[in-house]
């Protein structure tokens, strides 16, 4: 008789784990609290516009290919990918921007134009980043974080110094031009920490950026969620929505099932892909591994203030992805990590996916997504949201030399309170726990409960870390542990 597994949540990591577990012969049921699947990667539809509510960047395509290959499939069996050119642009002032194109050769030329002599430095930097990428993908990130010995081999020993240095120091040592340095520091923001707190080894994100490029799935990132759903259901996974989990049942120190809306469901094994902190609150206090003090001391990835905006015209002087670094990065970072507060003059990001993809907005119109990174746990009010929307729209109009405010058809906002309400997110964090030196690999919360048998975790607060590709990997790691201990 098949062993039954309850999976809490339907984000990338939960769907990934469910596919591997179903392939291994388990009877898998996913419980999702919201009315549609995807977790933070849900979709918003309004008046003919379509918005990805969460991730909008498709990086590290090889991780997606490796995932689908494990099931004899390819990403193209489910969705169509387009490599973006330009990948993105970064504004530093009015009509003053640098564009990052789709090949390393073009990017190198852009660096050389900005600072003579920088192209050779960039080539050297990216060679090292590529080496780190190969080490990370082949040797490290597919380890389950159970022991520090997972990090010890001849390759990692030779690169030990890269775990002691940091990205900011390395970048600033090689590049004196502040604008180029900011471009190279930007990718590690996906890891949820400041460049000054991110180990040098994570320069592999620069190779993911410049070496592998930025892609867009036709019809949006949600197509990847739908692909995972299709694969899971092909393998026999059952998905139930609108069912919040109220309790994880424990008998004799062993997970035995779930209580949802007052109803008991019996299972042999429980895997939670929900927020790790929240998952443990579904247990009695004596069964929790990590205290409130533990969580409060951890460095979390930022929360976000997001706006989903429909425009009645096409937007000019921007790309699919556009970053606005016209204010001081360090001041904004301090407001996130050092002295949590609403930032003054925040950096922000804007995405206009309908520039690339006509499916995402009615003809002649534009879908815009605006994001301001914030410290998790801030007081979130409609007055504050409106203040910051006005600020970034004013700056956007000034920097890009165009009027857009009068062309807004509608806007919807999403912030700290929504992350807590919809995802039970700890302090409203947007994408997990940061990858700092002391929150890497075996130093992150464990995939396997240390107190309860047959209870496992997956997602952005555990191994390997925040981001969509790491979430796919986290699902695989959790599934492999379940198979190892309860195969």
GUKE-381543 format. One record per residue (C-alpha): residue number from 1; x, y, z. Coordinates in Angstrom, 2 decimals. Layout:
BEGIN
NUM:X:Y:Z
...
// end
This chain:
BEGIN
1:0.00:0.00:0.00
2:1.31:3.49:-0.91
3:2.42:5.77:1.88
4:0.42:9.00:1.99
5:1.97:12.46:2.27
6:0.30:15.77:3.09
7:2.01:18.80:1.57
8:1.16:22.22:3.03
9:1.21:25.04:0.47
10:1.44:25.10:-3.32
11:4.40:27.34:-4.09
12:7.41:26.34:-6.18
13:9.04:24.20:-3.47
14:5.83:22.35:-2.56
15:4.97:21.59:-6.17
16:8.55:20.49:-6.87
17:8.62:18.15:-3.87
18:5.20:16.75:-4.76
19:6.37:15.80:-8.24
20:9.42:13.94:-6.93
21:7.40:12.19:-4.22
22:4.65:11.13:-6.61
23:7.24:9.80:-9.04
24:8.74:7.79:-6.16
25:5.37:6.12:-5.54
26:3.87:8.16:-2.71
27:0.24:9.24:-2.58
28:0.54:13.03:-2.40
29:-2.12:15.59:-1.44
30:-1.43:19.35:-1.48
31:-3.42:21.65:0.84
32:-3.51:25.32:-0.26
33:-5.14:28.02:1.90
34:-5.83:30.41:-1.00
35:-8.28:29.89:-3.84
36:-5.53:29.43:-6.42
37:-2.13:27.77:-6.37
38:1.34:29.27:-6.59
39:2.05:30.73:-3.18
40:3.93:33.99:-3.61
41:3.95:33.36:-7.37
42:0.24:33.89:-7.85
43:-1.33:35.88:-10.67
44:-3.57:38.95:-10.75
45:-6.01:39.48:-13.62
46:-7.98:42.67:-14.09
47:-9.66:44.38:-17.06
48:-7.66:42.41:-19.61
49:-4.33:42.95:-17.79
50:-2.32:40.08:-16.31
51:0.31:40.57:-13.57
52:2.71:38.18:-11.90
53:2.18:39.05:-8.23
54:5.51:37.62:-7.09
55:8.64:36.61:-9.04
56:9.11:38.37:-12.37
57:12.74:37.37:-13.15
58:13.52:34.03:-14.84
59:17.19:33.34:-14.14
60:19.30:30.15:-14.03
61:17.42:28.35:-16.84
62:19.63:25.29:-16.39
63:18.00:24.62:-12.99
64:14.56:24.53:-14.61
65:15.88:22.26:-17.36
66:17.40:19.92:-14.79
67:14.14:19.80:-12.85
68:12.00:18.86:-15.84
69:14.66:16.43:-17.13
70:14.25:14.44:-13.91
71:10.79:13.57:-15.26
72:11.78:13.05:-18.88
73:10.43:16.48:-19.79
74:11.65:19.88:-20.98
75:10.43:23.37:-20.02
76:9.34:23.82:-23.64
77:6.86:20.97:-23.16
78:4.89:23.39:-21.01
79:5.81:26.99:-21.83
80:7.69:29.14:-24.34
81:10.79:31.01:-23.21
82:12.18:34.20:-24.70
83:15.62:35.54:-23.85
84:15.27:39.23:-23.13
85:17.34:41.78:-25.02
86:17.92:44.07:-23.30
87:17.89:42.04:-20.11
88:17.30:45.21:-18.09
89:18.36:48.83:-17.74
90:19.39:50.86:-14.70
91:18.64:54.57:-14.29
92:21.12:56.70:-12.33
93:19.63:60.10:-13.16
94:17.39:61.95:-15.61
95:17.74:60.29:-19.05
96:20.92:58.69:-17.65
97:20.91:54.91:-17.76
98:23.05:51.88:-18.59
99:21.52:49.02:-20.55
100:22.49:45.40:-19.93
101:22.04:43.43:-23.12
102:21.78:39.69:-23.80
103:25.39:38.55:-24.23
104:28.55:38.91:-22.18
105:30.30:40.41:-25.21
106:27.76:43.26:-25.42
107:27.82:43.80:-21.64
108:31.62:43.95:-21.69
109:31.45:46.63:-24.38
110:28.97:48.64:-22.28
111:31.34:48.47:-19.28
112:34.29:49.58:-21.43
113:32.29:52.53:-22.74
114:31.44:53.57:-19.19
115:34.99:53.12:-17.84
116:37.95:52.44:-20.15
117:39.83:49.37:-18.96
118:36.89:47.87:-17.09
119:36.15:45.23:-19.74
120:39.19:43.14:-18.80
121:38.30:43.42:-15.11
122:34.77:42.29:-15.89
123:35.96:39.30:-17.89
124:38.19:38.23:-14.99
125:35.36:38.76:-12.49
126:32.87:36.73:-14.55
127:35.37:33.87:-15.07
128:35.58:33.54:-11.31
129:31.81:33.89:-10.98
130:31.32:31.12:-13.56
131:33.66:28.86:-11.61
132:31.65:29.57:-8.45
133:28.43:28.85:-10.33
134:29.71:25.44:-11.41
135:30.80:24.66:-7.86
136:27.46:25.80:-6.44
137:25.24:23.93:-8.89
138:27.34:20.76:-9.09
139:28.72:20.46:-5.56
140:26.78:22.52:-3.04
141:23.17:23.58:-3.55
142:21.90:20.05:-4.13
143:23.10:19.06:-0.63
144:20.40:18.88:2.08
145:22.19:21.01:4.69
146:22.30:18.22:7.26
147:26.02:18.52:8.08
148:28.91:20.96:7.66
149:30.81:18.12:6.00
150:28.65:18.63:2.91
151:30.70:21.76:2.25
152:34.06:20.04:2.58
153:35.73:18.75:-0.56
154:38.91:19.56:-2.46
155:37.13:22.20:-4.57
156:35.52:24.09:-1.71
157:38.68:23.96:0.39
158:40.57:25.66:-2.44
159:37.89:28.37:-2.45
160:37.54:28.73:1.33
161:38.56:32.39:1.24
162:35.48:33.22:-0.78
163:33.27:32.32:2.17
164:35.12:34.81:4.36
165:35.17:37.81:2.01
166:32.08:39.63:0.79
167:30.63:40.73:-2.54
168:30.85:44.45:-1.89
169:34.53:44.34:-0.99
170:35.38:42.27:-4.07
171:33.38:44.46:-6.45
172:34.64:47.76:-5.05
173:38.24:46.54:-5.13
174:38.02:45.75:-8.85
175:35.69:48.53:-10.03
176:36.18:52.15:-8.97
177:33.26:53.37:-11.08
178:30.32:53.55:-8.68
179:27.71:52.88:-11.38
180:29.40:49.70:-12.60
181:29.89:48.55:-9.01
182:26.17:48.99:-8.32
183:25.30:46.90:-11.37
184:27.52:44.07:-10.12
185:26.16:44.34:-6.58
186:22.55:44.21:-7.75
187:22.15:40.42:-8.43
188:22.90:39.37:-4.85
189:19.85:41.33:-3.72
190:17.93:38.25:-4.91
191:19.63:36.42:-2.01
192:17.99:38.80:0.43
193:21.02:40.44:2.03
194:23.27:43.46:1.55
195:26.33:42.90:-0.69
196:28.48:43.68:2.36
197:26.91:40.72:4.21
198:26.91:38.28:1.29
199:29.92:35.91:0.98
200:32.15:36.39:-2.05
201:31.24:32.92:-3.25
202:27.79:34.17:-4.20
203:29.29:36.05:-7.12
204:27.85:33.09:-9.01
205:24.73:35.26:-9.22
206:26.70:37.59:-11.52
207:27.31:34.67:-13.85
208:23.61:33.83:-13.71
209:22.98:37.44:-14.76
210:25.67:38.19:-17.36
211:26.60:34.66:-18.42
212:23.24:32.90:-18.63
213:20.92:35.85:-19.18
214:17.39:36.88:-18.31
215:14.36:35.13:-19.79
216:10.61:35.59:-19.93
217:8.06:32.77:-20.10
218:5.35:33.73:-22.56
219:2.19:34.75:-20.66
220:4.25:35.35:-17.51
221:6.04:33.53:-14.68
222:2.76:31.96:-13.59
223:3.11:29.64:-16.59
224:5.90:27.90:-14.68
225:3.52:27.31:-11.77
226:0.93:25.91:-14.21
227:3.64:23.68:-15.70
228:4.48:22.29:-12.27
229:0.78:21.79:-11.57
230:0.32:19.90:-14.86
231:3.33:17.70:-14.18
232:2.21:17.02:-10.60
233:-1.28:16.05:-11.71
234:0.14:13.87:-14.49
235:1.99:12.03:-11.72
236:-1.17:11.65:-9.63
237:-0.84:14.50:-7.11
238:-4.13:15.72:-5.65
239:-4.44:19.49:-5.07
240:-7.05:20.97:-2.73
241:-7.48:24.78:-2.55
242:-9.32:27.02:-0.06
243:-8.25:24.76:2.82
244:-6.20:26.52:5.51
245:-4.26:24.13:7.73
246:-4.99:24.69:11.43
247:-2.84:22.04:13.06
248:-0.26:19.35:12.40
249:-1.34:16.24:14.29
250:1.41:14.62:16.35
251:1.09:11.26:18.12
252:3.97:9.63:19.98
253:6.42:12.18:18.54
254:5.34:11.32:15.01
255:3.45:13.48:12.47
256:0.17:11.76:11.70
257:-1.88:14.24:9.67
258:-3.55:17.64:9.56
259:-6.56:19.47:10.92
260:-8.15:21.73:8.29
261:-11.35:23.71:8.95
262:-12.05:21.46:11.89
263:-11.72:18.28:9.83
264:-9.01:15.67:10.49
265:-6.96:14.19:7.65
266:-4.75:11.20:8.37
267:-1.38:10.86:6.61
268:1.81:8.86:7.05
269:4.11:11.87:6.50
270:3.73:15.67:6.55
271:5.79:18.09:4.47
272:5.29:21.83:4.90
273:6.18:24.26:2.14
274:4.46:27.09:4.00
275:6.46:29.74:5.84
276:8.71:27.77:8.23
277:7.94:29.93:11.26
278:4.20:29.61:10.63
279:4.51:25.86:10.04
280:5.94:25.41:13.51
281:3.07:27.38:15.05
282:0.84:24.56:13.76
283:2.58:22.37:16.35
284:2.27:22.39:20.13
285:5.09:24.50:21.65
286:7.05:21.49:22.91
287:7.38:20.17:19.36
288:8.80:23.37:17.86
289:12.51:23.37:17.00
290:13.08:27.13:16.89
291:12.03:29.74:19.45
292:10.62:33.19:18.76
293:14.00:34.55:19.88
294:15.71:32.43:17.21
295:13.50:33.81:14.43
296:13.76:37.38:15.68
297:17.56:37.27:15.52
298:17.67:36.02:11.94
299:18.27:38.24:8.93
300:15.26:38.04:6.66
301:15.00:39.03:3.04
302:13.10:42.28:2.61
303:9.40:42.70:2.38
304:8.07:44.76:-0.52
305:5.58:47.44:-1.38
306:4.19:46.46:-4.78
307:1.88:48.23:-7.18
308:0.14:46.58:-10.11
309:-0.84:49.33:-12.54
310:-2.81:49.37:-15.78
311:-1.93:52.17:-18.22
312:-4.00:53.27:-21.20
313:-0.91:53.84:-23.37
314:2.49:52.28:-24.05
315:5.29:53.46:-21.74
316:8.46:54.89:-23.31
317:12.15:54.97:-22.34
318:12.02:51.76:-20.28
319:12.66:48.06:-20.81
320:10.82:44.95:-19.63
321:12.91:45.20:-16.43
322:14.08:48.64:-15.30
323:15.85:49.53:-12.04
324:16.01:53.01:-10.55
325:19.25:53.57:-8.64
326:19.13:57.36:-8.66
327:19.28:57.58:-4.84
328:21.76:56.28:-2.28
329:21.75:52.50:-2.00
330:23.45:52.40:1.41
331:20.88:54.70:2.99
332:18.03:52.55:1.69
333:19.80:49.35:2.81
334:20.23:50.74:6.33
335:16.47:51.34:6.49
336:15.95:47.66:5.66
337:18.64:45.91:7.71
338:20.25:48.22:10.26
339:17.54:50.60:11.44
340:14.25:49.20:10.12
341:11.95:52.00:8.99
342:10.16:53.29:5.93
343:12.94:54.55:3.64
344:13.46:58.10:2.46
345:14.06:58.37:-1.29
346:13.90:54.60:-1.88
347:15.40:52.74:-4.79
348:12.71:50.98:-6.79
349:12.17:48.51:-9.61
350:9.65:48.63:-12.44
351:8.59:45.85:-14.77
352:6.60:46.31:-17.95
353:6.14:42.73:-19.16
354:3.66:43.77:-21.85
355:6.60:45.40:-23.69
356:7.74:41.85:-24.43
357:4.47:39.93:-24.23
358:1.26:41.13:-25.84
359:-0.77:38.58:-23.82
360:-0.34:40.67:-20.66
361:-2.19:43.86:-21.59
362:-4.88:44.95:-24.04
363:-3.60:46.31:-27.35
364:-2.05:49.75:-27.03
365:-1.94:49.54:-23.23
366:0.77:48.64:-20.71
367:0.95:46.50:-17.59
368:3.31:47.97:-14.99
369:4.64:46.44:-11.77
370:6.48:48.71:-9.31
371:8.40:47.39:-6.29
372:10.07:49.10:-3.33
373:12.11:46.82:-1.01
374:11.20:47.32:2.66
375:12.22:46.06:6.06
376:9.93:43.22:7.17
377:7.63:43.97:10.07
378:6.96:47.64:9.30
379:3.63:49.29:10.03
380:1.67:49.13:6.80
381:-1.13:51.63:6.08
382:-2.99:52.83:3.00
383:-1.75:56.36:3.67
384:1.88:55.17:3.52
385:1.21:53.15:0.37
386:-0.30:56.18:-1.36
387:2.58:58.41:-0.28
388:5.19:56.07:-1.76
389:3.22:55.50:-4.94
390:3.14:59.25:-5.55
391:6.85:59.52:-4.80
392:7.98:56.83:-7.23
393:5.61:57.95:-9.99
394:6.95:61.51:-9.67
395:10.52:60.26:-9.90
396:9.68:57.87:-12.71
397:8.19:60.69:-14.78
398:11.21:62.92:-14.11
399:13.85:60.26:-14.80
400:12.25:58.91:-17.98
401:10.99:62.28:-19.27
402:7.35:61.36:-19.76
403:3.95:61.89:-18.15
404:2.18:58.70:-17.10
405:0.05:59.60:-14.07
406:-2.89:60.75:-16.17
407:-2.75:57.45:-18.08
408:-3.35:55.23:-15.06
409:-6.53:53.19:-15.49
410:-6.23:51.44:-12.13
411:-3.69:50.42:-9.52
412:-3.65:47.74:-6.83
413:-1.15:47.61:-4.01
414:0.38:44.76:-2.01
415:2.53:45.10:1.10
416:3.50:43.73:4.52
417:-0.05:43.13:5.75
418:-0.92:41.20:2.59
419:2.15:38.96:2.83
420:1.12:38.07:6.37
421:-2.55:37.55:5.51
422:-2.10:35.55:2.29
423:1.10:33.60:3.03
424:1.46:33.62:6.85
425:4.80:35.22:6.10
426:7.02:35.95:9.11
427:6.91:39.74:9.61
428:5.58:39.97:6.06
429:8.90:39.06:4.44
430:8.58:38.78:0.66
431:10.96:35.95:-0.14
432:12.42:34.15:2.82
433:15.56:34.21:4.93
434:18.66:35.94:3.61
435:21.75:33.99:2.55
436:24.37:35.52:4.83
437:27.50:33.65:5.95
438:25.83:32.45:9.16
439:22.60:31.55:7.33
440:24.08:29.36:4.60
441:23.69:25.61:4.00
442:23.70:23.62:7.28
443:23.24:26.86:9.28
444:19.72:27.36:7.91
445:16.57:25.80:9.46
446:16.53:22.08:8.73
447:14.55:20.25:6.06
448:13.89:17.43:8.53
449:12.37:18.09:11.95
450:14.76:17.36:14.80
451:11.88:16.73:17.23
452:9.11:15.05:15.24
453:9.45:11.95:13.12
454:7.90:12.03:9.64
455:7.75:15.83:9.59
456:9.70:17.75:6.93
457:9.99:21.31:5.61
458:10.82:22.94:2.29
459:10.93:26.46:0.88
460:12.77:29.76:1.07
461:13.44:29.73:4.81
462:15.29:26.43:4.65
463:17.91:24.96:2.28
464:19.24:26.24:-0.10
465:17.67:29.72:0.18
466:15.48:32.40:-1.41
467:14.57:32.61:-5.09
468:12.67:30.51:-7.61
469:15.49:28.15:-8.72
470:16.51:27.47:-5.08
471:12.86:26.72:-4.27
472:12.73:24.07:-7.00
473:15.92:22.60:-5.56
474:14.55:22.76:-2.01
475:11.58:20.66:-3.07
476:13.88:18.03:-4.53
477:16.07:17.96:-1.41
478:13.09:17.54:0.91
479:11.64:14.78:-1.27
480:14.99:12.97:-1.32
481:15.19:13.07:2.48
482:11.67:11.65:2.79
483:12.56:8.87:0.37
484:15.81:8.22:2.24
485:14.16:7.92:5.66
486:10.79:6.52:4.67
487:11.31:4.98:1.25
// end
